[in-house]
Amino acid sequence: MGSSLWAGISGLNASAKQMDVIGNNIANVNTIGFRAGKVFFSDVLSQSLSGGASGSMQVGRGVAVEDIATQFGSGSFETTSNATDVAVDGDGFFMVNDALGATYFTRAGAFHMDNEGYLVDTNGYKVQGYCYDTATGALGSTIEDISLRNVQSAPSATTVFSVGVNLNSDTAAGDTFNATQTVYDSLGDKHTLNIAFRKTEGDGYWGIEATLDNAAVSSQSMHGVTFDSDGNLDDVYTATAIPTAAYDGSAGDGTYTVAVNTNKEGQLWKDAAGLILTRTGATTWGVTTPQGYTNATATADATHIYLDLDGAGGADITVTLADTWANNDTVSIDINQSGTAATDLTLTIPTLPNGATIGTANVIDWNLVGSDALSITGYASTSVIKSLSNDGYASGLLKSLSVESDGIISGFFTNGQTAEVGQICLADFDNPWGLKRMGSNLFAETVTSGAAIMNTPGASGLGELTANSLEMSNTDIATEFINMITAQKAYQASARVITTTDAMMSELMNIRR
């Protein structure tokens, strides 16, 4: 009967311990990342009544708690509004370091940024992974505290731009339509790039005048565009003006040079041989207009003639006079125009005062006819900007974050750019049941668990991450209530064994009377 008494007591102890585990599981039903415990029992070494080694007639000595094992099955996911809340869909643990550098492991992915720019958990422990390397512009290769303290989007100089416009074919010669957009230099400073389309006297011909911050660009590969009879972009062209001959009645007198004013080659839209200017006074010259330049006018001072080819104002060609000139002397200019099938253009930008550059060595490309170029048309409808684009941007500050399934942390910056700024890493173990609970949703590595095997989410059998989600406790309430009833009944039954054994022993003691 002594064995039954001790067996009953062991049953009480075992059932009480089971209730401790059940109570802890239920208490943590709302704890994120919590892993429920499960009690495993074993019988105590039996006693052989026969005294032999055959194993017959053995009586057990009760029950013992063999193990309280952590259950690592996944819990359900809860959606949140915090972009840095993440859950592991599969195997693996987040790694976090305390202030002393000790590493712990957790399934609780409630992360946020602290006041020093580190990604931390609810304990303030720093999440481990790869950081953005400002020197290489890529993620590093060493697992460390994830810090976004110095993350910033570097500026990018504009190297290519495109302009989508319709230029009204009914526009009067000399009228201008402007397409202006903001471009960026290598330091992230903004500049205003303006493309002025000036209608010429030729049908379908538009000159191009490019300026940066209201200053003419140093050079353009082409200076005008043409449209076919359907209003589609056809050719690009450029032209030059050259002196031909002067006549003043006496040999050796009256020399001159000719220069096309910056960006005005677009107004030289047609070949013209012998564009003659005749001196009518000390500062007056008349124009004989051949081959299409029907509105050409000239103004002059004592040493210059300023030729406005379309009569809309502004000097397209400047003639610089030297030596002696008299009334009725003439200046003759030839205009040579060269056209080719529409192609991408280049602009050469003057040296910027801040020492920065735009494009490649201050040469910027105009994507005019590429597969992704914005279209330019010449229809008989209102001139309008349809769209503008370029690839430059200023520097930007970190505005928001998102986490991808592979742990990549992407930053969205105030300049509209998105870039990888870090990556969360996970750890797994050969024997996760050997991990030691440390409280605060944390586990610690032990000799039994083996060393942590670290990798990125989704690699080497590790689970992927789900953003804007938290993994809840894996406690199953229904199962716990059933276990609670079973533990209660076992406890009551063990108590009955004790009281019954006590009654039997009392009856034995009464035999003496």
C-alpha positions in Angstrom: 0.0 0.0 0.0 3.0 2.3 0.5 3.5 2.3 -3.3 0.0 3.4 -4.0 0.4 6.3 -1.6 3.5 7.5 -3.3 2.0 6.9 -6.7 -1.0 9.1 -5.8 1.3 11.9 -4.5 3.3 11.8 -7.8 0.0 12.0 -9.7 -0.9 15.1 -7.7 2.5 16.7 -8.4 2.4 15.8 -12.1 -1.2 17.1 -12.6 -0.3 20.3 -10.7 2.7 20.8 -13.0 0.5 20.2 -16.1 -1.9 22.9 -14.8 1.1 25.3 -14.4 1.9 24.8 -18.1 -1.7 25.0 -19.2 -2.2 28.2 -17.2 0.9 29.7 -18.8 -0.2 28.8 -22.3 -3.6 30.3 -21.8 -2.2 33.4 -20.1 0.0 34.0 -23.2 -2.8 33.5 -25.8 -2.4 37.1 -26.9 1.4 37.2 -26.7 3.0 37.8 -30.1 5.4 35.0 -31.2 4.6 33.0 -28.0 5.3 29.2 -28.3 3.1 27.0 -26.1 4.6 24.4 -23.9 3.5 20.7 -23.7 4.0 18.4 -20.7 5.3 14.9 -21.4 5.0 12.3 -18.6 6.8 9.0 -17.9 6.2 6.3 -15.4 8.5 5.7 -12.5 10.7 2.6 -12.3 8.6 -0.4 -11.3 9.2 -2.8 -8.5 9.2 -6.6 -9.2 7.1 -8.5 -6.6 8.6 -11.8 -7.5 12.1 -10.6 -7.0 13.2 -12.2 -10.3 14.5 -10.6 -13.5 11.7 -11.9 -15.8 9.7 -8.7 -15.6 6.6 -10.3 -14.4 4.5 -9.1 -11.4 5.9 -5.5 -11.6 4.1 -2.6 -9.8 4.7 1.0 -10.9 5.8 3.7 -8.4 3.9 6.6 -10.0 4.5 9.2 -12.6 7.2 11.8 -13.3 7.3 14.9 -15.5 9.7 13.8 -18.2 9.8 17.0 -20.3 8.1 20.3 -20.9 8.7 20.8 -24.6 8.1 24.0 -26.5 5.8 23.7 -29.5 7.2 25.4 -32.5 4.2 25.2 -34.8 3.3 28.5 -36.5 0.7 30.8 -35.0 -1.9 32.7 -36.9 -1.0 36.1 -38.5 -2.6 39.4 -37.5 -2.5 42.3 -40.0 -1.1 45.6 -38.7 -0.6 49.1 -40.1 3.1 49.2 -39.2 5.3 48.5 -42.2 8.1 47.2 -40.0 5.9 44.6 -38.3 6.9 41.3 -39.9 6.1 37.6 -39.4 8.1 34.5 -40.4 6.0 32.3 -42.6 7.8 29.0 -42.0 10.9 28.1 -40.0 13.4 30.5 -38.5 13.9 33.1 -35.8 14.7 36.8 -35.8 18.0 37.7 -34.2 18.2 40.6 -31.8 21.1 41.9 -29.7 21.0 43.5 -26.3 23.1 46.5 -25.2 26.0 44.2 -24.3 25.9 42.4 -27.7 24.4 39.2 -26.5 22.2 37.6 -29.2 18.7 36.3 -28.6 16.2 34.7 -30.9 12.5 35.5 -31.2 9.4 35.0 -33.4 8.0 38.3 -32.2 8.5 40.7 -35.2 7.1 43.9 -33.7 9.9 46.1 -34.8 10.3 49.9 -35.0 12.9 52.6 -35.4 14.5 54.0 -32.2 15.8 57.5 -31.7 19.2 56.5 -32.9 18.0 55.1 -36.2 18.3 51.4 -35.2 15.6 48.8 -36.0 14.6 47.4 -32.6 12.1 45.1 -31.0 9.7 45.9 -28.1 12.6 45.3 -25.6 14.8 47.8 -27.4 17.0 45.1 -28.7 18.6 45.7 -32.1 17.5 43.6 -35.0 20.3 41.8 -36.9 20.8 41.8 -40.6 22.7 43.5 -43.4 23.1 47.3 -43.6 23.4 49.6 -46.5 27.0 50.4 -47.3 27.3 54.1 -48.3 30.8 53.4 -49.8 29.7 50.8 -52.3 26.0 51.8 -52.6 24.9 48.2 -51.9 24.1 46.0 -49.0 27.0 44.9 -46.8 28.1 41.3 -46.3 28.4 41.3 -42.5 25.5 40.6 -40.2 25.2 43.5 -37.7 22.7 45.9 -36.0 20.4 47.2 -38.7 20.9 51.0 -38.7 19.2 53.5 -40.9 20.8 56.5 -39.2 22.8 57.7 -42.2 20.6 56.4 -45.0 20.0 59.1 -47.6 19.2 59.0 -51.3 22.2 60.5 -53.2 21.4 62.9 -56.0 21.7 61.8 -59.6 22.6 64.2 -62.4 20.2 64.3 -65.4 21.8 62.5 -68.3 18.8 62.1 -70.7 15.6 63.9 -71.1 12.6 63.7 -73.4 9.9 66.1 -74.5 6.4 65.2 -75.6 4.6 68.1 -77.4 2.3 69.0 -80.2 3.4 72.0 -82.3 0.5 73.7 -84.0 1.2 73.7 -87.8 -0.9 76.9 -88.1 1.4 78.9 -85.9 2.6 82.1 -87.5 6.3 82.3 -88.5 8.4 83.6 -85.7 6.1 82.5 -82.9 7.6 80.4 -80.1 6.3 77.6 -77.9 8.3 76.7 -74.8 8.7 73.3 -73.1 10.3 73.8 -69.7 11.4 71.2 -67.2 13.5 70.9 -64.1 16.8 69.0 -64.4 19.4 68.2 -61.8 23.2 68.4 -61.6 25.6 66.0 -59.8 25.1 67.8 -56.5 21.4 67.6 -56.7 20.8 71.3 -57.5 17.8 72.1 -59.6 18.2 73.8 -63.0 15.6 75.0 -65.6 16.0 73.5 -69.0 13.9 75.2 -71.7 13.4 74.0 -75.2 12.0 76.8 -77.3 10.4 75.7 -80.6 10.3 78.6 -83.0 8.2 78.4 -86.2 10.0 79.2 -89.4 8.6 80.4 -92.6 8.9 77.0 -94.1 6.0 74.6 -93.8 6.7 72.0 -91.2 10.0 73.6 -90.0 10.6 74.5 -86.4 13.8 75.8 -85.0 15.1 74.6 -81.6 16.7 76.9 -79.1 17.9 75.3 -75.8 18.7 77.2 -72.7 19.7 76.3 -69.1 18.7 78.8 -66.5 18.0 81.2 -69.3 21.5 81.0 -70.7 22.1 79.4 -74.1 23.7 76.0 -74.1 27.2 75.8 -75.5 26.2 73.8 -78.5 23.4 71.6 -80.0 24.0 68.6 -82.3 20.9 69.7 -84.3 19.0 73.0 -84.4 15.6 72.2 -85.9 13.0 69.6 -86.7 10.6 69.0 -89.6 7.3 67.3 -89.9 5.8 65.4 -92.8 2.4 66.1 -94.4 0.8 64.0 -91.7 2.3 66.0 -88.9 4.7 63.2 -87.9 8.4 63.9 -87.0 10.4 63.6 -90.1 13.9 65.1 -90.1 16.3 67.0 -87.9 18.5 69.7 -89.4 21.2 72.3 -88.8 22.7 75.1 -90.9 25.4 77.7 -91.1 25.9 81.0 -92.7 29.1 81.9 -94.5 30.3 85.2 -96.2 30.6 85.1 -99.9 31.6 88.5 -101.4 31.6 92.2 -100.8 31.5 95.0 -103.3 32.4 98.6 -102.5 33.9 99.8 -105.8 37.5 99.7 -104.6 39.7 96.7 -104.0 40.7 95.9 -100.4 38.0 97.9 -98.7 35.0 96.6 -96.7 35.8 93.3 -95.1 33.4 91.4 -92.8 32.8 88.3 -90.8 29.5 86.4 -90.3 28.4 84.6 -87.1 25.1 82.7 -86.4 23.9 83.7 -83.0 23.9 80.9 -80.4 21.1 78.4 -80.9 19.7 80.4 -83.9 20.7 77.8 -86.5 17.2 76.6 -86.4 16.0 79.8 -88.1 18.4 79.0 -91.0 15.9 76.5 -92.3 16.6 76.7 -96.0 19.6 76.9 -98.3 20.0 80.4 -99.6 22.7 81.6 -102.0 23.5 85.2 -102.1 21.4 86.7 -99.3 22.4 90.4 -100.0 22.5 93.3 -97.7 23.0 96.8 -99.3 24.3 99.8 -97.3 21.8 102.7 -97.5 23.3 104.8 -94.7 25.9 104.8 -91.9 23.7 102.5 -89.8 21.1 101.3 -92.3 21.1 98.4 -94.6 18.5 97.0 -96.9 17.8 93.2 -97.5 17.3 91.4 -100.7 15.4 88.2 -99.7 15.9 85.2 -101.8 14.6 81.6 -101.6 12.0 81.8 -98.8 13.2 84.3 -96.2 10.4 86.7 -97.2 10.3 88.5 -93.9 14.0 89.1 -93.3 14.9 92.5 -91.8 18.1 94.1 -90.8 19.2 96.6 -88.1 22.7 98.0 -87.8 25.1 100.1 -85.9 28.4 101.5 -87.1 30.2 98.1 -87.0 27.5 95.5 -87.0 24.5 94.3 -89.1 21.9 92.3 -87.2 19.8 90.1 -89.5 16.4 88.8 -88.4 15.4 86.2 -90.9 11.7 85.7 -90.0 11.1 89.4 -89.0 9.8 88.3 -85.6 12.5 90.1 -83.6 15.9 89.1 -82.4 19.1 88.7 -84.3 19.7 85.4 -86.0 22.9 86.3 -87.8 25.4 89.0 -86.8 27.7 90.5 -89.5 30.8 92.3 -88.0 32.1 95.0 -90.3 35.7 96.1 -90.7 37.6 98.7 -92.8 35.8 101.2 -95.0 32.2 101.0 -96.2 30.1 103.4 -98.4 26.5 103.6 -99.4 25.5 101.0 -102.0 28.3 98.6 -100.8 26.9 95.1 -100.4 27.3 92.2 -98.1 26.5 88.7 -99.4 25.8 85.6 -97.3 25.2 82.0 -98.3 23.1 79.8 -96.0 23.9 76.1 -96.1 21.3 73.8 -94.5 21.9 70.1 -93.7 19.2 67.7 -92.8 19.1 64.0 -91.8 16.5 61.5 -90.6 15.3 62.2 -87.1 17.7 61.0 -84.5 18.5 61.6 -80.8 20.2 64.9 -80.1 22.8 66.1 -77.7 23.2 69.4 -75.8 26.5 70.7 -74.4 26.0 72.5 -71.1 28.3 75.3 -70.0 30.4 74.9 -66.9 28.2 75.3 -63.9 29.2 77.8 -61.2 29.0 75.3 -58.4 31.5 72.9 -60.0 28.9 70.2 -60.6 28.1 68.5 -63.9 25.0 67.6 -65.8 24.9 64.6 -68.1 28.2 63.0 -69.0 30.9 65.6 -68.9 28.2 68.2 -69.3 26.7 66.6 -72.4 23.1 65.7 -72.0 21.1 63.5 -74.4 17.7 64.3 -75.8 15.8 61.1 -76.3 14.0 62.2 -79.5 13.3 59.0 -81.4 14.1 56.1 -79.1 11.6 53.4 -78.3 10.8 55.1 -75.0 10.9 58.6 -76.4 8.0 61.0 -75.9 6.4 61.9 -79.2 6.7 65.2 -80.9 3.9 66.0 -83.5 3.0 68.9 -85.8 -0.8 68.6 -86.0 -3.1 71.5 -86.7 -4.2 71.8 -83.1 -3.2 73.9 -80.1 0.4 73.7 -79.2 0.6 71.8 -75.9 3.0 69.9 -73.7 1.9 66.3 -73.5 4.6 65.0 -71.1 8.1 65.7 -69.9 10.7 63.3 -68.5 14.3 63.1 -67.4 16.3 60.7 -65.2 17.8 63.2 -62.7 16.8 63.8 -59.1 17.9 65.7 -56.0 19.1 64.1 -52.8 16.3 62.8 -50.5 15.6 62.0 -46.9 14.1 58.7 -45.8 10.3 59.0 -45.6 8.9 55.5 -45.2 9.9 51.8 -45.2 8.6 48.5 -46.5 9.9 45.0 -46.0 9.9 42.4 -48.8 9.5 38.6 -48.4 13.3 38.1 -48.6 13.9 40.5 -45.7 15.0 43.4 -48.0 14.1 46.7 -46.3 13.2 49.2 -49.0 13.3 52.9 -48.3 11.0 55.5 -50.0 12.7 58.9 -50.0 11.4 62.5 -50.3 12.9 62.8 -53.8 10.6 60.0 -55.0 13.2 57.3 -55.2 13.1 53.8 -53.7 16.3 52.0 -52.7 17.3 49.0 -50.6 18.5 50.2 -47.2 18.9 46.9 -45.3 18.0 43.3 -45.0 16.7 41.3 -42.0 18.3 37.9 -41.5 17.0 34.8 -39.8 18.5 32.0 -37.8 17.5 28.3 -37.4 18.8 25.4 -35.3 19.4 21.7 -35.7 17.4 21.2 -32.5 15.2 24.2 -31.8 13.6 22.3 -28.8 16.9 22.7 -27.1 16.6 26.5 -27.0 16.3 28.1 -23.6 13.3 30.4 -22.8 14.6 33.8 -21.6 11.2 35.6 -21.1 10.2 38.7 -23.1 9.5 36.4 -26.1 13.1 35.6 -26.3 15.1 32.3 -26.7 18.8 31.7 -26.1 21.1 29.3 -27.8 22.3 26.3 -25.8 24.7 23.3 -26.3 21.6 21.2 -26.8 20.1 23.4 -29.5 23.4 23.6 -31.5 24.8 26.8 -33.1 22.6 29.1 -35.0 22.5 28.7 -38.8 22.0 32.2 -40.2 20.8 33.1 -43.7 18.4 35.4 -45.5 14.6 34.7 -45.4 13.6 32.1 -48.0 17.1 30.6 -48.3 18.2 27.2 -47.0 14.8 26.2 -45.9 14.1 29.3 -43.9 10.6 30.9 -44.0 9.8 34.0 -45.9 8.7 37.2 -44.3 5.2 38.7 -44.4 5.1 42.5 -43.9 2.5 44.4 -42.0 1.8 41.3 -40.0 2.5 39.8 -36.6 2.6 36.1 -35.7 0.3 35.5 -32.7 0.6 32.9 -30.0 0.3 29.3 -31.2 -1.7 28.4 -28.1 -4.8 26.4 -29.1 -7.5 27.4 -26.5 -9.7 24.4 -27.3 -6.9 21.9 -26.8 -5.8 23.7 -23.5 -9.4 23.4 -22.1 -9.5 19.7 -22.9 -6.1 19.3 -21.3 -7.3 21.3 -18.3 -10.3 19.0 -17.8 -8.0 16.0 -18.1 -5.5 17.4 -15.6 -8.3 18.2 -13.2 -9.7 14.7 -13.3 -6.3 13.2 -12.9 -5.6 15.4 -9.9 -9.0 14.4 -8.3 -8.3 10.7 -9.0 -4.8 10.9 -7.6 -6.3 12.5 -4.5 -8.8 9.7 -4.2 -6.0 7.1 -4.4 -4.3 8.9 -1.4 -7.5 9.0 0.7 -8.4 5.5 -0.2 -5.0 4.2 0.7 -5.1 6.2 3.9 -8.5 4.6 4.8 -7.0 1.1 4.1 -4.1 1.8 6.3 -6.4 3.1 9.1 -8.4 -0.1 8.8 -5.1 -2.1 9.1 -4.3 -0.2 12.3 -7.7 -1.0 13.7 -7.0 -4.8 13.6 -5.2 -4.5 17.0 -8.5 -3.7 18.7 
